Amino acid sequence: MAEQTTQHDQPTVGIIMNGVSGRMGYRQHLVRSILAIREQGGVLLADGVTRVQVEPILVGRSEAKLAELAAKHGIEHYTTNLDEALADDRWQIYADFLVTKARAKAIRKAIAAGKAIYTEKPTAESFEEALELARLAEEAGIKNGVVHDKLYLPGLQKLKRLIDSGFFGRILSVRGEFGYWVFEGDWQPAQRPSWNYRAEDGGGIIVDMFPHWNYVLENLFGRVESVYARAVTEIPERVDEKGHPYAATADDAAYAIFELEGGVIAQLNSSWTTRVNRDELVEFQVDGTLGSAVVGLFGCKIQPRNATPKPVWNPDLADAHDYDGDWIEVPTNDVFENGFKTQWEEFIRHVVEDAPNHYDFLAGARGVLLAEEGLRSSAEGRRIDLPVVTLEGGSTDAATASDAPAAPAAELTGAR
Ligand SMILES: NC(=O)c1ccc[n+]([C@@H]2O[C@H](COP(=O)([O-])OP(=O)(O)OC[C@H]3O[C@@H](n4cnc5c(N)ncnc54)[C@H](O)[C@@H]3O)[C@@H](O)[C@H]2O)c1
């Protein structure tokens, strides 16, 4: 892809940043990623010498907000007219951090404009639409990427290292706890946007978290082959940003079991209605024949087989053993940068020098499928098998419910 060059002949890639006034758009994508990349002089390419600089144009609905952000961060370009930005060759990448509901429409326009596209998850509100976006992007021959930020967390990177080293032996199971108390908004303002709690506005913890769980599980342990989930709305009424009560129509907690390729069982709780009694807001315990690990966003501790205590169940005696003390903290041994920024750098390298990118719209579609089938599992009260998703919509596995007759072929192929 042809890049712009600055007056100093430095190659520059122009990035349309849509939804930059939002929580994710502002903090993670603009400030912590693109501005941090600009500050460091650009993205270092494979030759180890060339740096591609980034030039953002902020896009949103409120000119005043955009002007304020642009002034605050010394950004030259902003507009409320997405179509104009898309029609302008100065901008090679379209990046989307809009509310989920608004995403697919904007991405379709960006595909039609031939831009490379980088987007927040979930890529669309339905699997059918997510798969269609993947197909359209493929047909248009445009590069596409979806945020997989959790994989870049220091804790998960350390976990990956343990897996690659063979530490676990045969991995048996994964148990994950994600969540914290999100205030209802009455006597203390909620710390998440209110649309998250309205199904009609694209909210819900399954839609929000299952796309993350899909890529975490498939990249670390194996493809998700089935899901059983129970979604609940624990707090039926909340108060929005303007102080108005509203009906919380979306699930705010989900309890799920995933069966993975190779036989690993993962059980993950996701909740905005739980109080934290862990070291971090997300924690996974992985148990294997040769050892176990507990990882969070940053931390990672292990217990190998040959340092495993031998508890004996005795309800008559208080157990004085310090189980926490049996674990060994894994050292960092590396510099882990903000994961959003690292993934942005990889995507920019994908765009300008064809570096590999596995986290594309098809990966995004698999995440949307897991969310959709998780909700279906909850509604129908049963385990649901997941097809292998391909761009063609083909499936090598039968997507059949465990206790139900085979689903019709159309249902397996994503042609729903
Ligand atoms: N990767 C992660 O860890 C992570 C975390 C939270 C949210 N997200 C995803 O990021 C996206 C944004 O979430 P957020 O928490 O930043 O939300 P937010 O409400 O803070 O921001 C949403 C943005 O979309 C804009 N917007 C809202 N309605 C719109 C419409 N109809 N048309 C055009 N623009 C509109 C808003 O002005 C704002 O800029 C969501 O898709 C969400 O799933 C990802």
PDBQT file of the ligand as one rigid body, heavy atoms in Angstrom, charges set to zero:
ROOT
HETATM    1  N1  LIG A 501     -11.275  -4.404  23.816  1.00  0.00    +0.000 N 
HETATM    2  C1  LIG A 501     -11.833  -4.147  24.979  1.00  0.00    +0.000 C 
HETATM    3  O1  LIG A 501     -11.344  -4.528  26.026  1.00  0.00    +0.000 OA
HETATM    4  C2  LIG A 501     -13.113  -3.357  25.030  1.00  0.00    +0.000 A 
HETATM    5  C3  LIG A 501     -13.549  -2.838  26.257  1.00  0.00    +0.000 A 
HETATM    6  C4  LIG A 501     -14.720  -2.083  26.274  1.00  0.00    +0.000 A 
HETATM    7  C5  LIG A 501     -15.428  -1.872  25.099  1.00  0.00    +0.000 A 
HETATM    8  N2  LIG A 501     -14.985  -2.419  23.932  1.00  0.00    +0.000 N 
HETATM    9  C6  LIG A 501     -15.730  -2.219  22.674  1.00  0.00    +0.000 C 
HETATM   10  O2  LIG A 501     -15.449  -0.900  22.224  1.00  0.00    +0.000 OA
HETATM   11  C7  LIG A 501     -16.609  -0.322  21.634  1.00  0.00    +0.000 C 
HETATM   12  C8  LIG A 501     -16.882   1.031  22.294  1.00  0.00    +0.000 C 
HETATM   13  O3  LIG A 501     -17.133   0.833  23.677  1.00  0.00    +0.000 OA
HETATM   14  P1  LIG A 501     -16.925   2.012  24.743  1.00  0.00    +0.000 P 
HETATM   15  O4  LIG A 501     -16.976   1.375  26.069  1.00  0.00    +0.000 OA
HETATM   16  O5  LIG A 501     -15.732   2.814  24.349  1.00  0.00    +0.000 OA
HETATM   17  O6  LIG A 501     -18.264   2.850  24.489  1.00  0.00    +0.000 OA
HETATM   18  P2  LIG A 501     -18.524   4.423  24.621  1.00  0.00    +0.000 P 
HETATM   19  O7  LIG A 501     -19.989   4.549  24.777  1.00  0.00    +0.000 OA
HETATM   20  O8  LIG A 501     -17.632   5.020  25.659  1.00  0.00    +0.000 OA
HETATM   21  O9  LIG A 501     -18.049   5.017  23.228  1.00  0.00    +0.000 OA
HETATM   22  C9  LIG A 501     -18.772   4.782  22.047  1.00  0.00    +0.000 C 
HETATM   23  C10 LIG A 501     -18.423   5.771  20.928  1.00  0.00    +0.000 C 
HETATM   24  O10 LIG A 501     -19.373   5.573  19.874  1.00  0.00    +0.000 OA
HETATM   25  C11 LIG A 501     -19.990   6.836  19.547  1.00  0.00    +0.000 C 
HETATM   26  N3  LIG A 501     -21.379   6.558  19.173  1.00  0.00    +0.000 N 
HETATM   27  C12 LIG A 501     -22.384   6.202  19.987  1.00  0.00    +0.000 A 
HETATM   28  N4  LIG A 501     -23.541   6.003  19.290  1.00  0.00    +0.000 NA
HETATM   29  C13 LIG A 501     -23.218   6.213  17.988  1.00  0.00    +0.000 A 
HETATM   30  C14 LIG A 501     -23.963   6.182  16.780  1.00  0.00    +0.000 A 
HETATM   31  N5  LIG A 501     -25.243   5.849  16.752  1.00  0.00    +0.000 N 
HETATM   32  N6  LIG A 501     -23.307   6.481  15.623  1.00  0.00    +0.000 NA
HETATM   33  C15 LIG A 501     -22.008   6.818  15.628  1.00  0.00    +0.000 A 
HETATM   34  N7  LIG A 501     -21.261   6.873  16.764  1.00  0.00    +0.000 NA
HETATM   35  C16 LIG A 501     -21.852   6.568  17.928  1.00  0.00    +0.000 A 
HETATM   36  C17 LIG A 501     -19.872   7.671  20.806  1.00  0.00    +0.000 C 
HETATM   37  O11 LIG A 501     -19.948   9.038  20.496  1.00  0.00    +0.000 OA
HETATM   38  C18 LIG A 501     -18.499   7.234  21.317  1.00  0.00    +0.000 C 
HETATM   39  O12 LIG A 501     -17.484   7.927  20.620  1.00  0.00    +0.000 OA
HETATM   40  C19 LIG A 501     -17.730  -1.351  21.803  1.00  0.00    +0.000 C 
HETATM   41  O13 LIG A 501     -17.928  -2.029  20.611  1.00  0.00    +0.000 OA
HETATM   42  C20 LIG A 501     -17.223  -2.298  22.859  1.00  0.00    +0.000 C 
HETATM   43  O14 LIG A 501     -17.683  -3.621  22.671  1.00  0.00    +0.000 OA
HETATM   44  C21 LIG A 501     -13.848  -3.135  23.890  1.00  0.00    +0.000 A 
ENDROOT
TORSDOF 0
